[in-house]
Amino acid sequence: MLIEARSGRLTAWGNALFAGLVSPDEAAEEIVGEDDRHRVLGVPGADGEGVGLTLALGRLRALGAVGLRLALPAPGHPLGLSGPPEFNSAALASGEGVVVEGARSGLVPEVTESGPGGDSVGRADRHVDVVWRCMPVREAPPADVPSLGEAERELADAMRETTEVLTRLDIAGSGPVADAALEAYRARAEAGRRLLAPGYPARAVRVLELAQRVRALVSIASTEGGDGREHGGAVSAAQIAARAEALRPVERTARRAQVAAYNSYAEERERRRH
């Protein structure tokens, strides 16, 4: 719940690379993160078997790419998408995607995990491969993406709404699952991880941090054992449904804010152009 979308990392560090603020190797390392390998399929003019991130980003830049935008669509909410239907469907199935501005292309990740499962299994025992599929994208305004300023104001309201909803529905936010999730969040924050790449404004980092916090709270409230019981304080199907319905717009606001934060680089570039 507290790990950023791979498409977010690709958007942020790809933009920093295009701006000349980081080297190709540094960008690729940050995008890959703890995964084992990333390949890109379908880049025009590239090897049909797939190429590495540095070569793919270089090729897209040669094709006219000027920046990257994040999409985090959900059923009924094509957040950040601009078509055509084939790309929208792939991004919706994945829950994320990247629009390459200037190159009329988009990238959607397909993740394959192998190795034994279980919480006791170490990272070295698992292998994660990511294949980015490059697809044609329509050059059009992305759906439902707010400005950074709008997102920050909406998040402030969402935080208040979340607290009110959890209190009204008797979801205390305590218990082993909630405690572990919040502790993981605090540990990551205290470690000073870089939420965004060089070149992003401090306001974008602040908005992204708050958006992730809101999504974490919503996820905890929706998770089995979130307050030590299977459905929190809700004891009937009607109350469970009421909780989900009440939290849905809050989660939507947090997703919109995440997209606004990652896309603030493109927003600033557009402002300078005009």
Backbone as CSV, one residue per row, in Angstrom:
resi,resn,N_x,N_y,N_z,CA_x,CA_y,CA_z,C_x,C_y,C_z
1,MET,0.806,-1.201,0.000,0.000,0.000,0.000,0.845,1.259,0.000
2,LEU,2.063,1.165,0.534,2.882,2.357,0.697,4.011,2.439,-0.317
3,ILE,3.993,1.534,-1.288,5.019,1.548,-2.325,4.470,2.274,-3.534
4,GLU,5.242,3.225,-4.033,4.752,4.001,-5.165,4.632,3.144,-6.406
5,ALA,3.748,3.545,-7.303,3.550,2.818,-8.547,4.833,2.854,-9.374
6,ARG,5.123,1.751,-10.038,6.298,1.727,-10.927,6.195,2.810,-11.990
7,SER,4.979,3.059,-12.473,4.802,4.104,-13.478,5.123,5.481,-12.911
8,GLY,4.951,5.656,-11.611,5.334,6.913,-10.987,6.841,7.100,-10.999
9,ARG,7.571,6.039,-10.655,9.030,6.123,-10.690,9.533,6.392,-12.100
10,LEU,8.937,5.699,-13.079,9.352,5.911,-14.466,9.062,7.348,-14.898
11,THR,7.904,7.868,-14.517,7.548,9.243,-14.871,8.543,10.235,-14.276
12,ALA,8.792,10.125,-12.980,9.650,11.092,-12.298,11.081,11.057,-12.805
13,TRP,11.666,9.861,-12.849,13.076,9.765,-13.217,13.287,9.875,-14.723
14,GLY,12.268,9.511,-15.501,12.353,9.757,-16.933,12.348,11.245,-17.238
15,ASN,11.525,12.002,-16.519,11.510,13.452,-16.700,12.844,14.079,-16.299
16,ALA,13.422,13.591,-15.206,14.721,14.118,-14.771,15.795,13.806,-15.809
17,LEU,15.703,12.632,-16.419,16.652,12.271,-17.460,16.498,13.173,-18.681
18,PHE,15.264,13.385,-19.122,15.023,14.241,-20.280,15.505,15.668,-20.023
19,ALA,15.449,16.092,-18.763,15.877,17.445,-18.415,17.389,17.554,-18.240
20,GLY,18.094,16.417,-18.318,19.537,16.435,-18.153,19.992,16.563,-16.712
21,LEU,19.104,16.242,-15.772,19.423,16.399,-14.350,20.028,15.134,-13.740
22,VAL,19.864,14.003,-14.404,20.450,12.745,-13.938,21.002,12.008,-15.151
23,SER,21.897,11.076,-14.899,22.465,10.277,-15.983,21.507,9.155,-16.354
24,PRO,21.641,8.580,-17.545,20.799,7.441,-17.919,20.910,6.275,-16.938
25,ASP,22.118,6.000,-16.451,22.295,4.891,-15.519,21.597,5.158,-14.184
26,GLU,21.698,6.401,-13.687,21.037,6.727,-12.418,19.529,6.638,-12.564
27,ALA,19.001,7.151,-13.669,17.555,7.087,-13.898,17.086,5.640,-13.942
28,ALA,17.796,4.798,-14.677,17.403,3.394,-14.791,17.461,2.690,-13.440
29,GLU,18.482,2.974,-12.657,18.610,2.351,-11.335,17.451,2.728,-10.430
30,GLU,17.053,3.994,-10.447,15.956,4.450,-9.603,14.614,3.875,-10.073
31,ILE,14.432,3.768,-11.377,13.180,3.233,-11.913,13.040,1.753,-11.562
32,VAL,14.111,0.999,-11.728,14.062,-0.439,-11.450,13.834,-0.706,-9.967
33,GLY,14.448,0.099,-9.102,14.261,-0.088,-7.661,14.703,-1.463,-7.208
34,GLU,13.813,-2.179,-6.519,14.152,-3.497,-5.992,13.784,-4.621,-6.957
35,ASP,13.261,-4.281,-8.123,12.952,-5.316,-9.115,14.246,-5.888,-9.675
36,ASP,14.129,-7.039,-10.332,15.309,-7.680,-10.897,15.645,-7.159,-12.292
37,ARG,14.622,-6.979,-13.111,14.902,-6.576,-14.481,13.695,-5.877,-15.093
38,HIS,13.962,-4.849,-15.887,12.927,-4.177,-16.666,13.297,-4.254,-18.141
39,ARG,12.315,-4.576,-18.977,12.494,-4.555,-20.428,11.348,-3.758,-21.036
40,VAL,11.579,-3.209,-22.219,10.551,-2.446,-22.920,10.327,-3.084,-24.288
41,LEU,9.084,-3.440,-24.560,8.705,-4.049,-25.832,7.905,-3.057,-26.677
42,GLY,8.142,-3.080,-27.966,7.305,-2.315,-28.872,7.748,-0.903,-29.163
43,VAL,8.923,-0.495,-28.701,9.414,0.850,-29.023,9.713,0.908,-30.515
44,PRO,9.152,1.866,-31.232,9.387,1.938,-32.679,10.876,1.988,-33.022
45,GLY,11.280,1.097,-33.914,12.668,1.063,-34.348,13.589,0.288,-33.449
46,ALA,13.068,-0.256,-32.335,13.915,-1.009,-31.397,13.757,-2.506,-31.642
47,ASP,14.597,-3.279,-30.990,14.600,-4.734,-31.124,13.253,-5.306,-30.704
48,GLY,12.725,-6.217,-31.500,11.445,-6.833,-31.190,11.460,-7.673,-29.930
49,GLU,12.632,-8.109,-29.491,12.743,-8.909,-28.270,12.732,-8.057,-27.017
50,GLY,12.766,-6.758,-27.185,12.762,-5.874,-26.030,14.127,-5.271,-25.777
51,VAL,14.119,-4.071,-25.221,15.362,-3.363,-24.925,15.328,-2.881,-23.483
52,GLY,16.494,-2.475,-22.985,16.579,-1.953,-21.636,15.980,-0.561,-21.530
53,LEU,15.834,-0.092,-20.288,15.213,1.208,-20.050,16.005,2.354,-20.674
54,THR,17.322,2.324,-20.529,18.110,3.452,-21.040,17.984,3.566,-22.551
55,LEU,18.050,2.446,-23.237,17.918,2.479,-24.687,16.508,2.884,-25.103
56,ALA,15.500,2.371,-24.398,14.115,2.698,-24.730,13.836,4.184,-24.542
57,LEU,14.276,4.761,-23.410,14.046,6.178,-23.167,14.806,7.031,-24.181
58,GLY,16.011,6.591,-24.530,16.775,7.313,-25.541,16.092,7.280,-26.890
59,ARG,15.528,6.124,-27.236,14.834,5.996,-28.509,13.573,6.860,-28.534
60,LEU,12.831,6.864,-27.436,11.622,7.688,-27.366,11.961,9.178,-27.462
61,ARG,13.061,9.548,-26.836,13.484,10.942,-26.932,13.826,11.305,-28.377
62,ALA,14.470,10.394,-29.088,14.807,10.636,-30.487,13.555,10.740,-31.347
63,LEU,12.470,10.111,-30.891,11.207,10.168,-31.624,10.391,11.406,-31.283
64,GLY,10.926,12.265,-30.398,10.248,13.512,-30.087,9.721,13.644,-28.680
65,ALA,9.986,12.669,-27.813,9.482,12.735,-26.445,10.047,13.949,-25.713
66,VAL,9.176,14.680,-25.035,9.602,15.853,-24.264,9.313,15.696,-22.778
67,GLY,8.506,14.721,-22.418,8.179,14.530,-21.018,7.259,13.345,-20.829
68,LEU,7.080,12.953,-19.581,6.252,11.806,-19.229,5.160,12.237,-18.262
69,ARG,3.994,11.629,-18.419,2.872,11.860,-17.516,2.382,10.530,-16.949
70,LEU,1.968,10.557,-15.693,1.470,9.359,-15.016,-0.044,9.231,-15.187
71,ALA,-0.513,8.002,-15.325,-1.939,7.689,-15.291,-2.171,6.612,-14.237
72,LEU,-3.188,6.811,-13.396,-3.559,5.822,-12.379,-5.058,5.550,-12.474
73,PRO,-5.486,4.911,-13.559,-6.928,4.695,-13.760,-7.486,3.610,-12.849
74,ALA,-8.788,3.713,-12.616,-9.539,2.703,-11.873,-10.880,2.540,-12.578
75,PRO,-11.596,1.448,-12.336,-12.892,1.267,-12.992,-13.791,2.491,-12.814
76,GLY,-14.272,3.020,-13.909,-15.124,4.199,-13.867,-14.390,5.508,-13.707
77,HIS,-13.053,5.462,-13.683,-12.267,6.684,-13.460,-10.987,6.607,-14.296
78,PRO,-11.019,7.102,-15.544,-9.853,7.000,-16.443,-8.792,8.055,-16.139
79,LEU,-8.367,8.125,-14.913,-7.475,9.187,-14.441,-6.152,9.218,-15.196
80,GLY,-5.912,10.320,-15.906,-4.652,10.512,-16.604,-4.609,9.954,-18.006
81,LEU,-5.684,9.309,-18.455,-5.695,8.679,-19.776,-6.218,9.651,-20.840
82,SER,-5.803,9.388,-22.085,-6.247,10.230,-23.194,-6.597,9.416,-24.442
83,GLY,-6.590,8.091,-24.345,-6.916,7.241,-25.486,-5.654,6.876,-26.258
84,PRO,-5.834,5.982,-27.236,-7.079,5.350,-27.693,-7.538,4.226,-26.766
85,PRO,-8.655,3.570,-27.105,-9.200,2.532,-26.212,-8.220,1.409,-25.892
86,GLU,-7.370,1.010,-26.844,-6.441,-0.092,-26.591,-5.479,0.234,-25.452
87,PHE,-4.941,1.453,-25.480,-4.025,1.847,-24.403,-4.793,2.013,-23.093
88,ASN,-5.955,2.637,-23.161,-6.749,2.833,-21.947,-7.078,1.501,-21.280
89,SER,-7.447,0.502,-22.083,-7.806,-0.806,-21.528,-6.608,-1.474,-20.862
90,ALA,-5.444,-1.381,-21.496,-4.245,-1.994,-20.929,-3.856,-1.308,-19.626
91,ALA,-3.922,0.027,-19.604,-3.571,0.769,-18.394,-4.568,0.498,-17.275
92,LEU,-5.841,0.382,-17.624,-6.858,0.085,-16.615,-6.642,-1.294,-16.013
93,ALA,-6.285,-2.263,-16.852,-6.026,-3.618,-16.351,-4.826,-3.640,-15.413
94,SER,-3.823,-2.829,-15.726,-2.626,-2.757,-14.892,-2.821,-1.844,-13.689
95,GLY,-3.735,-0.869,-13.809,-3.935,0.108,-12.751,-2.995,1.287,-12.839
96,GLU,-2.177,1.320,-13.886,-1.212,2.395,-14.044,-0.664,2.418,-15.461
97,GLY,-0.036,3.524,-15.819,0.584,3.648,-17.126,1.289,4.981,-17.240
98,VAL,2.072,5.135,-18.299,2.835,6.359,-18.537,2.547,6.842,-19.952
99,VAL,2.206,8.112,-20.079,1.995,8.726,-21.387,3.261,9.485,-21.761
100,VAL,3.802,9.192,-22.934,5.036,9.834,-23.408,4.640,11.001,-24.313
101,GLU,4.775,12.200,-23.788,4.373,13.382,-24.544,5.366,13.686,-25.664
102,GLY,4.840,13.979,-26.835,5.679,14.308,-27.970,6.003,13.131,-28.859
103,ALA,5.866,11.934,-28.344,6.176,10.733,-29.128,4.936,9.906,-29.440
104,ARG,3.771,10.397,-28.993,2.506,9.695,-29.240,2.587,8.230,-28.824
105,SER,3.171,7.996,-27.669,3.354,6.630,-27.171,2.969,6.559,-25.702
106,GLY,2.708,5.353,-25.257,2.435,5.123,-23.855,3.064,3.819,-23.415
107,LEU,3.341,3.686,-22.119,3.982,2.501,-21.566,3.123,1.941,-20.437
108,VAL,2.891,0.639,-20.491,2.106,-0.041,-19.465,2.915,-1.215,-18.923
109,PRO,3.069,-1.321,-17.588,3.890,-2.414,-17.038,3.119,-3.717,-16.859
110,GLU,3.799,-4.812,-17.151,3.302,-6.147,-16.847,4.322,-6.793,-15.918
111,VAL,3.890,-7.167,-14.728,4.804,-7.638,-13.686,4.692,-9.142,-13.510
112,THR,5.847,-9.824,-13.500,5.892,-11.266,-13.262,6.758,-11.525,-12.034
113,GLU,6.185,-12.215,-11.047,6.927,-12.564,-9.827,7.101,-14.077,-9.775
114,SER,8.283,-14.501,-9.394,8.553,-15.927,-9.267,9.320,-16.178,-7.984
115,GLY,9.310,-17.435,-7.553,9.977,-17.784,-6.306,8.955,-18.121,-5.248
116,PRO,9.393,-18.697,-4.132,8.472,-19.101,-3.066,7.798,-17.894,-2.434
117,GLY,6.583,-18.094,-1.962,5.848,-17.004,-1.317,5.936,-17.093,0.182
118,GLY,5.153,-16.218,0.831,5.150,-16.230,2.293,5.897,-15.055,2.865
119,ASP,5.401,-14.575,4.012,5.999,-13.397,4.631,7.419,-13.638,5.119
120,SER,7.766,-14.904,5.363,9.092,-15.196,5.911,10.164,-15.286,4.835
121,VAL,9.744,-15.250,3.577,10.696,-15.393,2.487,11.445,-14.088,2.275
122,GLY,12.733,-14.163,2.147,13.535,-12.965,1.953,13.460,-12.450,0.538
123,ARG,13.873,-11.191,0.374,13.848,-10.559,-0.946,14.696,-11.346,-1.950
124,ALA,15.803,-11.934,-1.501,16.701,-12.655,-2.404,16.054,-13.902,-2.988
125,ASP,14.997,-14.406,-2.342,14.344,-15.615,-2.816,13.258,-15.333,-3.847
126,ARG,12.931,-14.057,-4.057,11.892,-13.694,-5.009,12.506,-12.948,-6.181
127,HIS,11.906,-13.135,-7.349,12.387,-12.460,-8.545,11.220,-11.730,-9.201
128,VAL,11.447,-10.480,-9.527,10.410,-9.645,-10.128,10.921,-9.101,-11.452
129,ASP,10.239,-9.466,-12.520,10.554,-8.957,-13.850,9.407,-8.071,-14.325
130,VAL,9.750,-6.960,-14.930,8.749,-6.021,-15.421,8.953,-5.813,-16.919
131,VAL,7.890,-6.022,-17.669,7.901,-5.761,-19.107,7.000,-4.554,-19.364
132,TRP,7.581,-3.507,-19.923,6.812,-2.320,-20.306,6.404,-2.475,-21.768
133,ARG,5.129,-2.416,-22.031,4.650,-2.508,-23.408,4.390,-1.103,-23.939
134,CYS,5.050,-0.784,-25.029,4.920,0.526,-25.658,3.783,0.462,-26.680
135,MET,2.840,1.390,-26.554,1.651,1.384,-27.390,1.362,2.796,-27.893
136,PRO,0.648,2.924,-29.011,0.277,4.256,-29.501,-0.670,4.956,-28.525
137,VAL,-0.494,6.256,-28.382,-1.328,7.062,-27.494,-1.794,8.306,-28.240
138,ARG,-3.004,8.716,-27.963,-3.559,9.910,-28.586,-3.043,11.157,-27.864
139,GLU,-2.628,12.149,-28.622,-2.200,13.424,-28.048,-3.442,14.238,-27.701
140,ALA,-3.809,14.233,-26.423,-4.999,14.937,-25.962,-4.846,15.204,-24.471
141,PRO,-5.602,16.174,-23.925,-5.514,16.448,-22.487,-5.856,15.206,-21.677
142,PRO,-5.098,14.909,-20.625,-5.385,13.738,-19.797,-6.663,13.935,-18.991
143,ALA,-7.344,12.832,-18.715,-8.631,12.883,-18.032,-8.487,13.159,-16.539
144,ASP,-9.205,14.186,-16.074,-9.461,14.418,-14.643,-8.222,14.686,-13.794
145,VAL,-7.170,15.236,-14.379,-5.955,15.519,-13.605,-6.000,16.965,-13.119
146,PRO,-5.995,17.191,-11.796,-6.042,18.559,-11.279,-4.664,19.200,-11.327
147,SER,-4.637,20.512,-11.157,-3.358,21.191,-10.982,-2.814,20.845,-9.604
148,LEU,-1.544,21.133,-9.390,-0.923,20.828,-8.100,-1.610,21.603,-6.980
149,GLY,-1.947,22.859,-7.250,-2.622,23.668,-6.238,-3.992,23.118,-5.892
150,GLU,-4.754,22.734,-6.910,-6.070,22.149,-6.670,-5.957,20.868,-5.865
151,ALA,-4.986,20.038,-6.217,-4.806,18.764,-5.521,-4.489,18.979,-4.049
152,GLU,-3.659,19.960,-3.754,-3.296,20.217,-2.357,-4.514,20.647,-1.543
153,ARG,-5.353,21.497,-2.119,-6.562,21.942,-1.409,-7.539,20.781,-1.213
154,GLU,-7.692,19.949,-2.246,-8.597,18.807,-2.138,-8.119,17.816,-1.086
155,LEU,-6.816,17.639,-0.985,-6.270,16.691,-0.006,-6.522,17.135,1.421
156,ALA,-6.433,18.423,1.654,-6.685,18.930,3.007,-8.114,18.582,3.430
157,ASP,-9.062,18.739,2.510,-10.445,18.365,2.808,-10.568,16.857,2.986
158,ALA,-9.843,16.100,2.158,-9.929,14.643,2.224,-9.431,14.113,3.561
159,MET,-8.380,14.724,4.105,-7.864,14.287,5.402,-8.926,14.468,6.480
160,ARG,-9.625,15.589,6.447,-10.680,15.821,7.428,-11.814,14.821,7.239
161,GLU,-12.192,14.580,5.982,-13.277,13.642,5.704,-12.915,12.234,6.162
162,THR,-11.653,11.833,5.944,-11.225,10.498,6.349,-11.364,10.308,7.849
163,THR,-10.894,11.290,8.602,-10.985,11.212,10.065,-12.428,11.133,10.521
164,GLU,-13.283,11.956,9.921,-14.698,11.963,10.298,-15.365,10.634,9.978
165,VAL,-15.053,10.088,8.798,-15.666,8.819,8.385,-15.242,7.683,9.311
166,LEU,-13.948,7.603,9.588,-13.454,6.520,10.444,-14.040,6.626,11.845
167,THR,-14.198,7.841,12.333,-14.781,8.037,13.666,-16.255,7.668,13.667
168,ARG,-16.981,8.119,12.644,-18.421,7.862,12.575,-18.721,6.375,12.451
169,LEU,-17.880,5.660,11.688,-18.114,4.235,11.470,-17.407,3.365,12.497
170,ASP,-16.826,3.997,13.523,-16.202,3.260,14.626,-15.056,2.390,14.155
171,ILE,-14.202,2.962,13.298,-12.990,2.265,12.870,-11.836,2.946,13.578
172,ALA,-11.348,2.314,14.602,-10.372,2.982,15.460,-9.008,3.124,14.825
173,GLY,-8.714,2.305,13.820,-7.394,2.375,13.205,-6.312,1.814,14.101
174,SER,-6.691,0.900,14.997,-5.705,0.245,15.838,-5.753,-1.245,15.582
175,GLY,-4.805,-1.966,16.126,-4.756,-3.393,15.871,-3.490,-3.761,15.125
176,PRO,-3.172,-5.046,15.022,-1.883,-5.467,14.465,-1.667,-5.066,13.012
177,VAL,-2.675,-5.191,12.175,-2.494,-4.850,10.765,-2.274,-3.362,10.599
178,ALA,-3.128,-2.568,11.228,-2.994,-1.120,11.127,-1.675,-0.646,11.714
179,ASP,-1.318,-1.195,12.889,-0.073,-0.773,13.532,1.135,-1.086,12.653
180,ALA,1.156,-2.274,12.062,2.286,-2.660,11.213,2.366,-1.775,9.977
181,ALA,1.219,-1.476,9.389,1.206,-0.646,8.179,1.679,0.770,8.475
182,LEU,1.183,1.340,9.562,1.591,2.700,9.909,3.062,2.751,10.311
183,GLU,3.544,1.711,10.976,4.945,1.678,11.355,5.834,1.598,10.123
184,ALA,5.423,0.822,9.125,6.184,0.742,7.874,6.211,2.090,7.185
185,TYR,5.093,2.789,7.229,5.025,4.108,6.606,5.979,5.073,7.308
186,ARG,5.948,5.075,8.627,6.826,5.977,9.382,8.294,5.658,9.113
187,ALA,8.624,4.367,9.055,10.017,3.973,8.824,10.507,4.470,7.477
188,ARG,9.671,4.355,6.452,10.068,4.814,5.123,10.243,6.326,5.115
189,ALA,9.338,7.031,5.784,9.431,8.489,5.815,10.691,8.939,6.550
190,GLU,10.986,8.283,7.673,12.148,8.669,8.465,13.448,8.337,7.744
191,ALA,13.407,7.355,6.855,14.608,6.992,6.108,14.960,8.032,5.052
192,GLY,14.038,8.978,4.838,14.329,10.073,3.921,14.340,9.654,2.464
193,ARG,13.518,8.673,2.108,13.503,8.224,0.730,13.083,9.365,-0.185
194,ARG,13.611,9.363,-1.370,13.278,10.408,-2.333,11.960,10.062,-3.020
195,LEU,10.929,10.835,-2.733,9.638,10.563,-3.327,9.605,10.940,-4.802
196,LEU,10.352,11.956,-5.155,10.381,12.413,-6.542,11.822,12.644,-6.968
197,ALA,12.009,12.806,-8.258,13.353,12.974,-8.813,13.760,14.442,-8.781
198,PRO,15.052,14.737,-9.007,15.497,16.132,-9.106,14.698,16.885,-10.180
199,GLY,14.462,18.155,-9.911,13.725,18.988,-10.852,12.280,19.206,-10.469
200,TYR,11.771,18.416,-9.521,10.401,18.587,-9.069,10.328,19.632,-7.960
201,PRO,9.265,20.445,-7.927,9.137,21.460,-6.879,8.856,20.839,-5.518
202,ALA,9.241,21.539,-4.469,9.014,21.039,-3.110,7.530,20.828,-2.842
203,ARG,6.700,21.642,-3.450,5.256,21.492,-3.246,4.772,20.142,-3.756
204,ALA,5.341,19.671,-4.859,4.943,18.372,-5.410,5.304,17.250,-4.442
205,VAL,6.470,17.342,-3.815,6.871,16.335,-2.829,5.898,16.335,-1.655
206,ARG,5.510,17.526,-1.216,4.577,17.649,-0.086,3.216,17.054,-0.432
207,VAL,2.727,17.337,-1.631,1.432,16.808,-2.056,1.485,15.288,-2.182
208,LEU,2.560,14.760,-2.755,2.681,13.322,-2.919,2.742,12.624,-1.565
209,GLU,3.491,13.171,-0.635,3.589,12.578,0.700,2.213,12.513,1.363
210,LEU,1.449,13.604,1.276,0.127,13.635,1.888,-0.826,12.689,1.177
211,ALA,-0.730,12.624,-0.152,-1.600,11.723,-0.911,-1.345,10.273,-0.529
212,GLN,-0.085,9.905,-0.378,0.234,8.535,0.016,-0.258,8.241,1.427
213,ARG,-0.201,9.251,2.303,-0.686,9.062,3.671,-2.197,8.821,3.676
214,VAL,-2.924,9.594,2.871,-4.376,9.422,2.796,-4.717,8.040,2.240
215,ARG,-4.033,7.626,1.164,-4.307,6.307,0.588,-3.959,5.197,1.573
216,ALA,-2.923,5.418,2.385,-2.568,4.419,3.396,-3.677,4.275,4.422
217,LEU,-4.217,5.407,4.880,-5.295,5.358,5.870,-6.529,4.665,5.304
218,VAL,-6.869,4.978,4.059,-8.016,4.348,3.425,-7.780,2.846,3.287
219,SER,-6.571,2.468,2.876,-6.260,1.051,2.700,-6.312,0.310,4.028
220,ILE,-5.787,0.928,5.066,-5.819,0.299,6.395,-7.260,0.090,6.847
221,ALA,-8.093,1.104,6.633,-9.491,1.014,7.054,-10.242,-0.052,6.268
222,SER,-9.747,-0.386,5.073,-10.432,-1.346,4.213,-9.856,-2.742,4.323
223,THR,-8.793,-2.909,5.102,-8.082,-4.182,5.173,-8.580,-5.011,6.336
224,GLU,-8.635,-6.309,6.127,-9.031,-7.214,7.202,-8.107,-7.021,8.400
225,GLY,-8.710,-6.829,9.571,-7.919,-6.632,10.774,-7.468,-5.202,10.949
226,GLY,-8.019,-4.269,10.169,-7.580,-2.888,10.242,-7.678,-2.299,11.630
227,ASP,-8.630,-2.776,12.437,-8.691,-2.313,13.830,-8.689,-3.498,14.784
228,GLY,-8.144,-4.620,14.285,-8.065,-5.806,15.133,-9.226,-6.758,14.925
229,ARG,-10.216,-6.335,14.110,-11.345,-7.205,13.804,-11.493,-7.270,12.299
230,GLU,-12.212,-8.277,11.819,-12.244,-8.526,10.381,-12.750,-7.331,9.606
231,HIS,-13.771,-6.656,10.119,-14.321,-5.521,9.391,-14.338,-4.271,10.266
232,GLY,-13.310,-4.095,11.066,-13.262,-2.908,11.906,-14.452,-2.894,12.835
233,GLY,-15.026,-1.701,13.034,-16.163,-1.567,13.926,-17.462,-1.946,13.256
234,ALA,-17.467,-2.121,11.917,-18.688,-2.462,11.214,-19.082,-3.891,11.547
235,VAL,-20.359,-4.097,11.885,-20.798,-5.427,12.281,-21.888,-5.956,11.362
236,SER,-22.287,-5.200,10.377,-23.313,-5.665,9.457,-22.869,-5.383,8.031
237,ALA,-23.497,-6.106,7.081,-23.180,-5.884,5.676,-23.475,-4.446,5.280
238,ALA,-24.539,-3.883,5.826,-24.902,-2.498,5.500,-23.833,-1.523,5.980
239,GLN,-23.298,-1.758,7.169,-22.256,-0.870,7.697,-20.961,-1.018,6.913
240,ILE,-20.635,-2.246,6.500,-19.437,-2.479,5.701,-19.556,-1.741,4.369
241,ALA,-20.737,-1.854,3.752,-20.974,-1.162,2.485,-20.913,0.350,2.670
242,ALA,-21.433,0.843,3.782,-21.417,2.290,4.048,-19.991,2.789,4.194
243,ARG,-19.142,1.997,4.844,-17.751,2.395,5.002,-17.058,2.481,3.649
244,ALA,-17.254,1.456,2.809,-16.623,1.455,1.494,-17.095,2.640,0.657
245,GLU,-18.390,2.916,0.712,-18.950,4.019,-0.063,-18.429,5.361,0.430
246,ALA,-18.290,5.512,1.728,-17.821,6.771,2.290,-16.352,7.027,1.978
247,LEU,-15.551,5.962,1.915,-14.117,6.123,1.687,-13.748,6.210,0.213
248,ARG,-14.659,5.783,-0.674,-14.342,5.766,-2.104,-13.939,7.143,-2.642
249,PRO,-14.687,8.217,-2.374,-14.266,9.526,-2.893,-12.963,10.022,-2.287
250,VAL,-12.665,9.598,-1.061,-11.404,10.006,-0.441,-10.222,9.356,-1.170
251,GLU,-10.366,8.069,-1.465,-9.307,7.370,-2.200,-9.133,7.968,-3.591
252,ARG,-10.239,8.343,-4.213,-10.189,8.945,-5.545,-9.426,10.272,-5.510
253,THR,-9.696,11.074,-4.484,-8.990,12.344,-4.336,-7.495,12.128,-4.151
254,ALA,-7.131,11.123,-3.369,-5.716,10.848,-3.132,-5.020,10.385,-4.409
255,ARG,-5.692,9.558,-5.205,-5.106,9.130,-6.480,-4.907,10.326,-7.411
256,ARG,-5.905,11.211,-7.468,-5.791,12.397,-8.329,-4.596,13.252,-7.890
257,ALA,-4.403,13.350,-6.575,-3.300,14.159,-6.076,-1.953,13.525,-6.407
258,GLN,-1.868,12.194,-6.322,-0.623,11.523,-6.704,-0.273,11.813,-8.160
259,VAL,-1.268,11.711,-9.030,-1.032,11.977,-10.441,-0.620,13.437,-10.641
260,ALA,-1.278,14.352,-9.938,-0.930,15.769,-10.058,0.508,16.020,-9.626
261,ALA,0.955,15.342,-8.577,2.326,15.537,-8.095,3.340,15.048,-9.129
262,TYR,3.149,13.840,-9.633,4.084,13.305,-10.626,4.041,14.102,-11.926
263,ASN,2.869,14.639,-12.263,2.712,15.359,-13.520,2.987,16.853,-13.394
264,SER,3.392,17.295,-12.210,3.677,18.723,-12.026,4.863,19.172,-12.872
265,TYR,5.745,18.240,-13.199,6.867,18.568,-14.092,6.327,18.993,-15.453
266,ALA,5.390,18.194,-15.991,4.782,18.531,-17.283,3.949,19.803,-17.171
267,GLU,3.275,19.968,-16.028,2.475,21.177,-15.808,3.350,22.426,-15.857
268,GLU,4.509,22.352,-15.218,5.419,23.499,-15.215,5.996,23.749,-16.601
269,ARG,6.274,22.675,-17.331,6.794,22.849,-18.678,5.777,23.548,-19.579
270,GLU,4.515,23.176,-19.428,3.463,23.829,-20.210,3.328,25.292,-19.845
271,ARG,3.472,25.610,-18.561,3.377,26.995,-18.119,4.493,27.841,-18.730
272,ARG,5.687,27.278,-18.787,6.813,28.032,-19.367,6.630,28.264,-20.867
273,ARG,6.002,27.297,-21.526,5.770,27.428,-22.968,4.818,28.573,-23.280
274,HIS,3.894,28.834,-22.380,2.889,29.880,-22.639,3.210,31.146,-21.856
